[in-house]
Amino acid sequence: MRISDWSQKQKIVIGALTGVMLLLIVLFAVLASRSASPAFDPDGPDDDEVQFIDEGVVSLNAEATPPPDLVLDFRPDPAYPLPENGAVLPLGGAYAIGGTVYANYPIDSVHVSVSCAHNNKGVYPYRRAVHLSHGSVGVYALTDASTDEGASLSSLVDFTGFTVGLHTLKISVAVKGSRAVEVCRCTFRVVGDEWETITKESFPDSYPEALKFFGDDTRFLYRFQRVNGRYILADPAWEDAYITSIPGYPDGTNWLVHIDAVPYFEKAFAYLDTSVLRVHGTNGDTGLIRASALITEYDGCYVSRFTSSLKAISHHSFGTAVDVNASMEPNKNNDANTALIDDDVKGHLTFNGILEADGVPYYDFTYDGAYGLDPNGVPETCVNYLLYELGFFRAGFDWAHYYKSTSDAMHFCLSEFVTYKHDDAQHGLRKVKEYADPVETDKPLPAKDALPSPAPLPSASPAQP
């Protein structure tokens, strides 16, 4: 039937239905757009709505930047103090926080976030917030219940649900039309009553090496509690007694290490900071750079955990192993990288001997391969080899590239069993046999930013085997 054959009544009914359908489509589009806009959740933003920035800003709206003259302050409440950094709180125990935040603009909201290291399950990340849309003052006490939620922020934060682990609590404040800015943070441990202990059986093959390094098993066989997956929480008393921090690389980053390992790390740093090298060839010329500059990424030293098998203890748990440059593909833990690094270092990196530029000795290398470069212009396949050759090896570390079953080239260690050695005729990669070491001489190096320029085409000595 053609439309022209429809009766007037049919045309009216069809027109009305079409209008209703169009109206429903428009309403649906409006509702969909509103649901796509981030509505405020009183429990805090979801993961994709929050960005933790290094300087301590929590961004709820990247476009709503704080006023340039914003002044914020947090003053503790002696009656309800925040946990002291490093405090130990009992599992399942209640704890009330207090304090007052101050701003030179009207406060819109105050937030508390709590994270647990190596655990993002269950209640984590934990967020609570209160809003003060009815007010126009720049003062809020965490125990004040006159909020939009009808409750104080202190009462909304429930410590009884926190699990075993190392926690970080942050307090942030948002003024009208601004994102939230962190004003205070503290760390604390939550510990239960039941303990397990690291034993000899926790080591598949390296207990003798660990005992030899430490000399006394009380220095590394400690009590622990499970956190999540392979991660554990060390006995706080053991950790406080044996774990310390030292300035490392890059840029003075704090490295957490065992107190017995400090001299070894400091010796490695001295070698790396006073050893100058140059790599030139098919990928260009690095010029003279310090070996320490090759550490562009610190990926952790002391981290209490088992290996991925959940049975063998990791030597990171003792602060005697460190991972660096982990994001570089050749340094990732897999079998294929054994051949990749071996082939590139053995077949494409040639040591030309110790040369000099303006009286500064440097280790000269030629590279004729084509692998991608690190930020200094050194092939990624050779970066951690050079760190080991010129620094860690000389300070007494082993390199996990020499594991029998895999290559874990990011990993340098003091107390483990590593099957192959650096100078092994079949598996080792050692090229430098003698060292020009200003640490052991009276000849100083120039300032870090004043290294001389080497000759464009140095006269290289014959390659050493």
Backbone torsions as a table, in degrees:
resi	resn	phi	psi	omega
1	MET	NA	133.9	177.7
2	ARG	-82.4	154.9	-179.5
3	ILE	-58.7	-33.0	-178.8
4	SER	-65.6	-20.7	-179.7
5	ASP	-86.7	-8.5	-178.9
6	TRP	-69.6	148.8	175.2
7	SER	-75.9	163.9	179.6
8	GLN	-61.1	-37.6	179.7
9	LYS	-64.6	-40.9	179.3
10	GLN	-64.6	-40.0	-179.8
11	LYS	-63.7	-38.0	-179.6
12	ILE	-66.1	-43.7	-179.7
13	VAL	-63.6	-46.4	-180.0
14	ILE	-61.8	-41.1	179.5
15	GLY	-64.1	-40.5	179.3
16	ALA	-65.1	-43.6	178.7
17	LEU	-62.0	-40.9	179.3
18	THR	-62.9	-41.9	178.6
19	GLY	-62.8	-41.3	178.4
20	VAL	-62.9	-42.8	179.5
21	MET	-61.9	-43.0	178.7
22	LEU	-63.7	-40.4	178.7
23	LEU	-63.5	-41.0	178.2
24	LEU	-64.0	-38.8	179.0
25	ILE	-62.9	-42.6	179.6
26	VAL	-64.9	-45.2	179.1
27	LEU	-61.2	-41.2	179.3
28	PHE	-62.6	-40.9	179.7
29	ALA	-64.3	-40.0	179.1
30	VAL	-64.7	-46.1	179.4
31	LEU	-62.6	-38.9	-179.9
32	ALA	-64.1	-40.8	-179.7
33	SER	-66.7	-35.6	178.9
34	ARG	-69.0	-40.0	-179.9
35	SER	-68.5	-26.5	178.3
36	ALA	-75.1	-22.6	178.0
37	SER	-76.8	138.0	-177.1
38	PRO	-69.7	110.0	174.3
39	ALA	-83.3	151.9	-177.8
40	PHE	-77.2	130.5	177.9
41	ASP	-100.9	125.8	-178.9
42	PRO	-61.4	-19.2	177.1
43	ASP	-87.5	2.6	179.0
44	GLY	106.3	167.9	-176.5
45	PRO	-73.0	156.0	172.8
46	ASP	-74.2	170.1	-176.4
47	ASP	-56.4	-38.9	-176.2
48	ASP	-82.2	1.2	177.1
49	GLU	-104.9	-5.6	-174.3
50	VAL	-123.7	142.1	178.5
51	GLN	-132.7	119.1	178.1
52	PHE	-91.2	117.5	-177.3
53	ILE	-100.6	149.9	-171.8
54	ASP	-54.8	-38.1	-176.8
55	GLU	-78.6	6.7	171.5
56	GLY	96.5	17.6	179.6
57	VAL	-94.6	132.2	173.8
58	VAL	-102.0	114.7	-173.0
59	SER	-96.7	116.2	173.9
60	LEU	-96.0	-24.7	179.0
61	ASN	-147.3	104.9	-172.5
62	ALA	-61.3	-22.8	-177.3
63	GLU	-88.7	-18.8	-178.2
64	ALA	-93.1	76.1	-177.0
65	THR	-74.5	149.9	179.3
66	PRO	-63.2	151.2	175.4
67	PRO	-57.9	144.7	-177.4
68	PRO	-62.8	-25.7	-179.2
69	ASP	-100.0	16.6	-178.9
70	LEU	-64.4	131.7	175.8
71	VAL	-123.5	124.0	179.7
72	LEU	-123.0	151.0	178.2
73	ASP	-150.8	152.1	174.2
74	PHE	-129.0	129.7	179.4
75	ARG	-120.0	123.1	-177.7
76	PRO	-63.5	157.6	174.4
77	ASP	-108.1	112.0	-178.1
78	PRO	-55.8	-27.9	-178.9
79	ALA	-75.9	-29.0	-179.3
80	TYR	-135.2	69.0	-174.6
81	PRO	-72.5	154.4	169.5
82	LEU	-68.4	153.9	176.9
83	PRO	-57.9	134.8	176.5
84	GLU	-65.4	145.8	179.8
85	ASN	-54.5	126.1	-178.8
86	GLY	88.3	1.5	-178.5
87	ALA	-62.4	151.4	177.8
88	VAL	-111.2	118.1	-179.9
89	LEU	-111.2	144.6	-178.1
90	PRO	-74.0	140.7	176.6
91	LEU	-58.1	129.2	179.5
92	GLY	82.1	-0.2	-178.3
93	GLY	-82.9	147.1	177.2
94	ALA	-83.2	152.5	178.6
95	TYR	-154.7	129.3	-179.2
96	ALA	-105.4	128.7	179.3
97	ILE	-103.6	151.3	178.6
98	GLY	-142.7	-171.3	-177.5
99	GLY	125.3	168.1	-177.5
100	THR	-130.3	136.6	176.2
101	VAL	-104.1	144.8	-178.3
102	TYR	-128.7	142.7	177.4
103	ALA	-145.2	151.8	175.9
104	ASN	-89.6	12.5	171.6
105	TYR	-131.0	158.1	176.2
106	PRO	-58.1	133.4	-178.9
107	ILE	-80.7	130.5	178.5
108	ASP	-93.2	-43.0	-178.5
109	SER	-158.7	155.5	176.7
110	VAL	-128.6	135.7	-171.9
111	HIS	-124.3	146.3	169.1
112	VAL	-124.6	129.1	173.9
113	SER	-124.9	141.8	178.8
114	VAL	-131.3	126.6	176.7
115	SER	-118.7	152.8	177.3
116	CYS	-117.2	123.8	-177.1
117	ALA	-57.4	129.4	176.6
118	HIS	66.3	23.2	178.6
119	ASN	-147.6	109.7	176.8
120	ASN	-117.8	28.5	-179.5
121	LYS	-108.0	169.8	176.9
122	GLY	64.2	-122.2	-175.7
123	VAL	-79.0	-6.1	-174.8
124	TYR	-100.7	144.1	-4.4
125	PRO	-71.9	139.4	-173.3
126	TYR	-98.7	127.1	-178.4
127	ARG	-140.0	137.4	174.3
128	ARG	-138.1	150.8	-178.4
129	ALA	-153.2	154.9	170.9
130	VAL	-127.6	154.5	-178.5
131	HIS	-121.4	149.8	-175.7
132	LEU	-128.2	46.9	-175.8
133	SER	-64.6	-20.3	-179.0
134	HIS	-82.8	-12.2	-172.8
135	GLY	-105.1	170.4	178.3
136	SER	-139.4	25.7	-177.8
137	VAL	-112.8	160.8	-178.6
138	GLY	-104.1	34.7	179.8
139	VAL	-135.1	133.1	173.7
140	TYR	-147.2	127.3	174.4
141	ALA	-93.1	134.5	-175.9
142	LEU	-60.3	-21.1	179.8
143	THR	-92.1	2.8	-178.0
144	ASP	-82.8	122.6	-177.4
145	ALA	-91.4	-0.2	-179.4
146	SER	-81.8	68.4	-179.1
147	THR	-122.6	171.1	176.6
148	ASP	-60.4	-29.7	-179.1
149	GLU	-81.5	-10.0	-178.4
150	GLY	71.1	20.8	-179.6
151	ALA	-147.7	154.4	176.5
152	SER	-79.1	154.3	177.1
153	LEU	-63.6	-36.1	178.4
154	SER	-58.9	-41.7	-178.3
155	SER	-72.4	-22.3	-178.7
156	LEU	-81.1	-19.9	-178.4
157	VAL	-90.7	113.2	-174.4
158	ASP	-110.7	106.4	-178.9
159	PHE	-73.7	-17.6	-173.4
160	THR	-66.7	-19.7	-179.5
161	GLY	-92.1	-1.9	-178.8
162	PHE	-74.6	144.2	-177.4
163	THR	-99.7	175.8	179.8
164	VAL	-59.8	134.8	175.9
165	GLY	150.9	177.5	177.4
166	LEU	-90.7	123.1	-174.3
167	HIS	-113.8	150.5	172.5
168	THR	-125.2	123.1	179.1
169	LEU	-108.3	131.4	-180.0
170	LYS	-125.8	140.4	173.7
171	ILE	-114.2	129.8	-178.4
172	SER	-130.9	152.5	-176.3
173	VAL	-129.6	136.3	173.4
174	ALA	-118.1	128.6	173.3
175	VAL	-93.7	173.9	-175.1
176	LYS	-55.1	125.5	176.9
177	GLY	72.4	18.0	-175.4
178	SER	-129.2	158.5	172.7
179	ARG	-76.5	165.7	-178.8
180	ALA	-80.4	139.0	-178.8
181	VAL	-120.6	131.9	-178.8
182	GLU	-67.1	134.1	178.7
183	VAL	-118.7	-14.1	-177.3
184	CYS	-162.7	149.0	172.9
185	ARG	-151.7	156.1	175.9
186	CYS	-151.8	160.3	177.4
187	THR	-120.5	147.9	177.8
188	PHE	-155.6	158.1	177.6
189	ARG	-105.1	143.9	169.6
190	VAL	-109.9	124.6	-172.3
191	VAL	-129.7	136.0	176.6
192	GLY	-93.0	-169.2	-176.9
193	ASP	-94.1	-20.2	-173.3
194	GLU	-99.1	133.3	-176.0
195	TRP	-123.6	149.4	165.6
196	GLU	-114.3	167.8	-178.3
197	THR	-133.2	136.9	172.2
198	ILE	-67.0	130.8	-178.2
199	THR	-126.5	176.8	176.8
200	LYS	-57.9	-32.3	-178.7
201	GLU	-70.0	-12.1	178.2
202	SER	-77.9	-5.6	-178.4
203	PHE	-111.0	117.9	179.0
204	PRO	-69.6	-33.6	-176.1
205	ASP	-155.3	2.1	-170.2
206	SER	-121.7	15.5	177.7
207	TYR	-61.3	-43.8	179.4
208	PRO	-59.0	-38.6	179.3
209	GLU	-66.1	-41.5	179.2
210	ALA	-64.4	-44.5	-179.6
211	LEU	-64.7	-37.7	178.2
212	LYS	-64.4	-40.2	-178.6
213	PHE	-68.4	-48.0	-174.8
214	PHE	-83.3	-30.8	179.4
215	GLY	80.8	-22.6	-177.0
216	ASP	-144.8	123.4	-173.2
217	ASP	-68.9	-16.8	177.0
218	THR	-68.6	-15.0	-178.7
219	ARG	-83.2	-8.4	179.4
220	PHE	-144.0	-15.1	176.0
221	LEU	-93.8	94.0	-172.6
222	TYR	-116.1	166.7	175.2
223	ARG	-78.0	152.9	179.1
224	PHE	-153.3	166.1	172.9
225	GLN	-130.5	149.2	-177.5
226	ARG	-74.0	139.5	177.8
227	VAL	-108.1	-65.3	-178.3
228	ASN	-166.9	127.9	-179.7
229	GLY	60.8	-126.1	-179.0
230	ARG	-88.5	-4.2	-175.9
231	TYR	-84.1	143.1	-176.7
232	ILE	-133.0	163.2	174.8
233	LEU	-109.8	119.4	179.1
234	ALA	-71.8	153.3	173.6
235	ASP	-52.7	118.8	-177.8
236	PRO	-53.9	-34.5	180.0
237	ALA	-65.3	-41.7	177.9
238	TRP	-65.2	-45.8	-177.4
239	GLU	-61.9	-44.1	-179.3
240	ASP	-65.2	-29.1	-177.8
241	ALA	-81.6	-32.4	-167.6
242	TYR	-119.3	-13.9	-177.8
243	ILE	-105.5	131.5	179.6
244	THR	-136.6	175.3	178.9
245	SER	-120.2	145.8	175.9
246	ILE	-134.4	149.5	178.4
247	PRO	-72.8	127.8	-178.6
248	GLY	-128.4	-145.7	-176.7
249	TYR	-122.0	154.5	-5.0
250	PRO	-82.0	153.3	170.0
251	ASP	57.0	42.3	174.8
252	GLY	74.4	18.3	178.2
253	THR	-54.5	136.6	177.8
254	ASN	-72.5	126.0	174.9
255	TRP	-105.6	126.3	176.2
256	LEU	-87.6	120.8	-174.6
257	VAL	-139.2	162.0	174.3
258	HIS	-71.5	142.7	-177.4
259	ILE	-60.1	-29.4	177.9
260	ASP	-72.2	-19.4	-178.0
261	ALA	-91.8	-11.6	-175.2
262	VAL	-53.9	-49.1	-178.2
263	PRO	-60.3	-34.0	-179.8
264	TYR	-69.4	-44.3	177.9
265	PHE	-65.1	-41.7	-179.8
266	GLU	-64.4	-36.1	177.4
267	LYS	-67.4	-41.6	177.4
268	ALA	-61.3	-43.1	178.9
269	PHE	-61.2	-41.0	-179.4
270	ALA	-63.1	-43.7	177.7
271	TYR	-62.7	-45.9	-176.7
272	LEU	-67.0	-35.1	-176.1
273	ASP	-79.8	-19.9	-178.6
274	THR	-108.6	-0.9	176.5
275	SER	-95.6	123.7	-180.0
276	VAL	-107.7	139.2	-178.7
277	LEU	-139.7	167.6	176.8
278	ARG	-145.1	135.4	175.0
279	VAL	-125.1	124.3	-179.9
280	HIS	-141.1	157.2	-178.3
281	GLY	153.1	-138.9	-173.3
282	THR	-62.5	-27.0	-178.3
283	ASN	-97.0	10.8	179.8
284	GLY	109.1	-154.1	-174.0
285	ASP	-140.7	124.1	-180.0
286	THR	-75.6	-18.1	-167.0
287	GLY	69.3	-169.6	179.3
288	LEU	-83.5	126.7	177.7
289	ILE	-135.6	152.1	175.1
290	ARG	-79.6	144.9	-179.3
291	ALA	-59.8	-33.3	-179.3
292	SER	-62.1	-25.4	179.9
293	ALA	-67.3	-16.3	-179.9
294	LEU	-73.7	-15.2	174.3
295	ILE	-85.0	92.7	-180.0
296	THR	-96.6	-6.2	-176.9
297	GLU	-151.5	121.5	174.4
298	TYR	-98.9	124.1	-173.0
299	ASP	-116.9	15.6	171.3
300	GLY	114.5	140.9	175.1
301	CYS	-117.9	-81.5	178.9
302	TYR	-78.9	112.5	173.6
303	VAL	-144.6	116.6	-176.5
304	SER	-74.7	114.6	-178.4
305	ARG	-167.9	159.7	168.0
306	PHE	-89.6	170.0	173.4
307	THR	-73.3	176.1	-176.5
308	SER	-62.2	-18.1	177.5
309	SER	-72.2	-15.8	-177.1
310	LEU	68.2	8.0	-179.2
311	LYS	-115.0	-42.3	-177.8
312	ALA	-92.3	136.6	-180.0
313	ILE	-76.1	140.2	175.1
314	SER	-83.8	142.4	178.1
315	HIS	-74.5	-7.4	167.4
316	HIS	-62.1	-25.4	-179.2
317	SER	-66.9	-13.1	-179.9
318	PHE	-108.9	-4.9	-177.3
319	GLY	71.7	29.2	178.9
320	THR	-116.2	8.2	177.8
321	ALA	-133.3	149.9	180.0
322	VAL	-139.4	143.6	173.8
323	ASP	-109.7	132.7	175.9
324	VAL	-136.0	149.4	177.7
325	ASN	56.1	41.6	-174.4
326	ALA	-68.6	-24.2	-177.1
327	SER	-77.2	-12.8	176.9
328	MET	-74.2	127.8	-173.4
329	GLU	-53.8	-43.5	-178.7
330	PRO	-65.1	-18.8	-178.1
331	ASN	-89.7	-4.4	-179.0
332	LYS	-76.1	149.1	-172.0
333	ASN	-77.3	96.9	173.3
334	ASN	-158.5	159.0	-175.3
335	ASP	-62.0	-39.2	-173.9
336	ALA	-61.3	-29.5	-178.0
337	ASN	-71.4	-16.6	175.8
338	THR	-60.4	-52.9	179.8
339	ALA	-69.4	-37.2	-177.9
340	LEU	-60.1	-51.0	-179.0
341	ILE	-69.0	-44.5	179.1
342	ASP	-55.9	-48.4	-176.2
343	ASP	-66.2	-41.2	-176.2
344	ASP	-73.4	-41.2	179.6
345	VAL	-71.5	-45.3	-179.3
346	LYS	-70.5	-43.5	-171.0
347	GLY	-94.0	-19.5	-172.7
348	HIS	-126.5	-11.2	178.3
349	LEU	-108.5	119.2	-177.8
350	THR	-114.6	130.4	176.1
351	PHE	-89.5	120.7	-176.3
352	ASN	-95.9	1.8	-179.9
353	GLY	105.5	-177.9	179.5
354	ILE	-95.2	115.4	179.2
355	LEU	-108.3	179.1	179.5
356	GLU	-135.5	148.2	171.6
357	ALA	-135.8	116.9	-177.3
358	ASP	52.0	40.7	177.2
359	GLY	81.9	0.3	179.3
360	VAL	-97.7	116.8	178.2
361	PRO	-74.2	142.0	177.6
362	TYR	-145.4	155.3	179.2
363	TYR	-89.1	119.4	-173.5
364	ASP	-102.5	125.4	-179.9
365	PHE	-126.1	143.9	171.6
366	THR	-112.4	137.5	178.8
367	TYR	-124.7	124.8	-179.3
368	ASP	-116.0	18.3	176.0
369	GLY	-90.6	-163.3	-175.2
370	ALA	-138.7	18.9	-177.5
371	TYR	-72.5	154.6	-179.2
372	GLY	-58.7	155.9	-172.2
373	LEU	-102.7	153.8	172.9
374	ASP	-85.3	178.5	-177.2
375	PRO	-59.3	-21.5	179.3
376	ASN	-90.0	-3.7	-178.6
377	GLY	91.9	10.0	179.1
378	VAL	-93.9	136.6	177.7
379	PRO	-55.4	133.7	-177.3
380	GLU	-59.9	-27.4	178.4
381	THR	-67.1	-19.7	-173.5
382	CYS	-110.3	-10.2	-173.0
383	VAL	-59.2	-56.6	-176.1
384	ASN	-74.3	-23.8	170.6
385	TYR	-60.9	-46.2	-178.9
386	LEU	-66.5	-36.7	175.3
387	LEU	-60.6	-40.8	179.8
388	TYR	-71.4	-48.0	-177.1
389	GLU	-57.9	-44.3	-171.3
390	LEU	-97.8	-11.7	-176.5
391	GLY	-135.7	-69.0	-171.7
392	PHE	-64.1	-40.8	178.9
393	PHE	-58.6	-44.0	-176.7
394	ARG	-71.5	-19.2	-179.8
395	ALA	-96.2	3.2	174.6
396	GLY	100.8	10.0	179.2
397	PHE	-87.8	155.4	166.0
398	ASP	-100.8	164.8	-177.7
399	TRP	-121.2	128.2	-175.1
400	ALA	-75.6	-0.5	167.5
401	HIS	-63.4	-23.7	-177.7
402	TYR	-92.6	12.7	169.3
403	TYR	-57.9	146.3	-179.0
404	LYS	-69.3	-38.3	-171.1
405	SER	-92.9	-17.3	-175.5
406	THR	-160.7	172.6	170.9
407	SER	-110.7	123.1	176.2
408	ASP	-124.2	69.9	-166.9
409	ALA	-70.8	-10.3	175.5
410	MET	-75.5	-13.2	-162.2
411	HIS	-106.8	121.1	173.5
412	PHE	-117.1	138.0	-168.9
413	CYS	-145.0	156.6	-177.5
414	LEU	-111.3	-28.1	-168.1
415	SER	-120.5	20.5	-175.7
416	GLU	-109.4	166.6	173.9
417	PHE	-96.2	116.8	177.3
418	VAL	-117.8	121.6	-170.5
419	THR	-60.2	-54.0	-175.8
420	TYR	-95.1	150.6	-177.2
421	LYS	-114.7	163.1	-173.4
422	HIS	-62.2	-33.9	-177.3
423	ASP	-105.5	16.6	175.3
424	ASP	-62.8	130.5	-174.8
425	ALA	-59.4	-35.1	-175.8
426	GLN	-90.3	-42.0	-172.1
427	HIS	-109.1	-20.3	-174.2
428	GLY	-73.1	156.6	-178.4
429	LEU	-116.1	7.8	-173.1
430	ARG	-60.8	131.1	179.4
431	LYS	-119.4	-34.0	-177.9
432	VAL	-89.6	120.4	-178.3
433	LYS	-101.2	-27.9	177.5
434	GLU	-128.2	150.0	-172.3
435	TYR	-122.4	142.0	169.6
436	ALA	-96.3	103.2	-168.2
437	ASP	-121.6	100.7	178.3
438	PRO	-61.3	-19.6	177.5
439	VAL	-61.5	-32.2	-175.2
440	GLU	-103.3	12.4	177.6
441	THR	-130.6	175.6	177.3
442	ASP	-93.5	4.5	-176.0
443	LYS	-87.7	110.9	-175.5
444	PRO	-77.9	156.8	172.0
445	LEU	-91.3	154.9	174.5
446	PRO	-69.2	169.3	178.4
447	ALA	-57.6	155.3	-174.1
448	LYS	-58.4	-32.6	-177.6
449	ASP	-95.2	14.7	-176.5
450	ALA	-130.6	34.9	176.8
451	LEU	-70.2	138.9	-179.1
452	PRO	-70.6	164.3	176.2
453	SER	-89.7	129.2	178.3
454	PRO	-74.4	164.8	176.4
455	ALA	-61.6	142.3	-178.8
456	PRO	-56.7	-38.8	-179.6
457	LEU	-131.2	83.4	-177.1
458	PRO	-66.0	151.6	175.2
459	SER	-81.2	101.0	-173.6
460	ALA	-81.6	139.8	173.4
461	SER	-76.4	160.8	-179.8
462	PRO	-55.7	143.5	-179.8
463	ALA	-60.4	136.4	176.8
464	GLN	-87.3	147.2	-178.2
465	PRO	-67.5	NA	NA
